[in-house]
């Protein structure tokens, strides 16, 4: 899946950015916290998406018509 490759690349980039912030001696701890919090949130979301896609790749839906979640959605 191409999406997995993109997510893995994004995770690596976020990890590199977090490490750079950690090693930056010119920033105070509060500045580091402010800059790292959004990155860590994004990393958490990407990790969950990666796990979900890996699960779907390894365990594809068994229904012949695909996902039926749309049948229960109310359109306004």
ROTORSE-306442 format. One record per residue (C-alpha): residue number from 1; x, y, z; residue in one letter. Coordinates in nm, 3 decimals. Each point is the difference from the previous one (the first is absolute). Layout:
N
<NUM,<X,Y,Z>,'A'> ...
This chain:
76
<1,<0.000,0.000,0.000>,'X'> <2,<0.136,0.336,-0.100>,'X'> <3,<-0.173,0.170,0.294>,'X'> <4,<0.209,-0.202,0.246>,'X'> <5,<0.318,0.124,-0.165>,'X'> <6,<-0.116,0.361,0.025>,'X'> <7,<-0.099,-0.042,0.365>,'X'> <8,<0.336,-0.161,0.083>,'X'> <9,<0.180,0.287,-0.171>,'X'> <10,<-0.205,0.256,0.193>,'X'> <11,<0.070,-0.180,0.328>,'X'> <12,<0.373,0.000,-0.071>,'X'> <13,<-0.010,0.373,-0.079>,'X'> <14,<-0.189,0.076,0.321>,'X'> <15,<0.244,-0.209,0.205>,'X'> <16,<0.293,0.185,-0.154>,'X'> <17,<-0.162,0.335,0.077>,'X'> <18,<-0.071,-0.100,0.361>,'X'> <19,<0.361,-0.115,0.045>,'X'> <20,<0.126,0.328,-0.145>,'X'> <21,<-0.215,0.190,0.249>,'X'> <22,<0.124,-0.213,0.288>,'X'> <23,<0.363,0.065,-0.084>,'X'> <24,<-0.047,0.374,-0.064>,'X'> <25,<0.170,0.168,0.296>,'X'> <26,<-0.117,0.350,-0.094>,'X'> <27,<-0.363,-0.077,0.090>,'X'> <28,<-0.139,-0.004,0.352>,'X'> <29,<-0.197,-0.301,0.121>,'X'> <30,<-0.332,0.181,-0.033>,'X'> <31,<0.080,0.099,-0.360>,'X'> <32,<0.091,-0.360,-0.077>,'X'> <33,<-0.327,-0.117,0.153>,'X'> <34,<-0.202,0.250,-0.205>,'X'> <35,<0.165,-0.109,-0.324>,'X'> <36,<0.002,-0.373,0.072>,'X'> <37,<-0.360,-0.043,0.118>,'X'> <38,<-0.161,0.040,-0.346>,'X'> <39,<0.267,-0.225,-0.151>,'X'> <40,<-0.061,-0.272,0.256>,'X'> <41,<-0.376,0.022,-0.054>,'X'> <42,<0.049,-0.034,-0.373>,'X'> <43,<0.234,-0.293,0.057>,'X'> <44,<-0.261,-0.173,0.216>,'X'> <45,<-0.266,0.037,-0.270>,'X'> <46,<0.235,-0.123,-0.272>,'X'> <47,<0.102,-0.304,0.208>,'X'> <48,<-0.365,-0.091,0.053>,'X'> <49,<-0.075,0.041,-0.371>,'X'> <50,<0.304,-0.218,-0.080>,'X'> <51,<-0.121,-0.272,0.239>,'X'> <52,<-0.351,0.015,-0.147>,'X'> <53,<0.124,-0.027,-0.358>,'X'> <54,<0.232,-0.288,0.088>,'X'> <55,<-0.291,-0.180,0.164>,'X'> <56,<-0.222,0.054,-0.306>,'X'> <57,<0.281,-0.113,-0.230>,'X'> <58,<0.048,-0.320,0.202>,'X'> <59,<-0.372,-0.057,0.067>,'X'> <60,<-0.202,0.123,-0.299>,'X'> <61,<-0.379,0.029,0.044>,'X'> <62,<-0.173,-0.328,-0.080>,'X'> <63,<-0.326,0.151,-0.127>,'X'> <64,<-0.028,-0.039,-0.378>,'X'> <65,<-0.163,0.341,-0.037>,'X'> <66,<0.259,0.184,0.206>,'X'> <67,<-0.063,0.211,0.304>,'X'> <68,<-0.365,0.061,0.084>,'X'> <69,<0.056,0.291,0.237>,'X'> <70,<-0.143,0.234,-0.263>,'X'> <71,<-0.336,-0.181,0.018>,'X'> <72,<-0.051,0.122,0.356>,'X'> <73,<0.111,0.360,-0.057>,'X'> <74,<-0.276,0.258,-0.005>,'X'> <75,<0.046,0.256,-0.276>,'X'> <76,<-0.158,0.339,0.064>,'X'> 
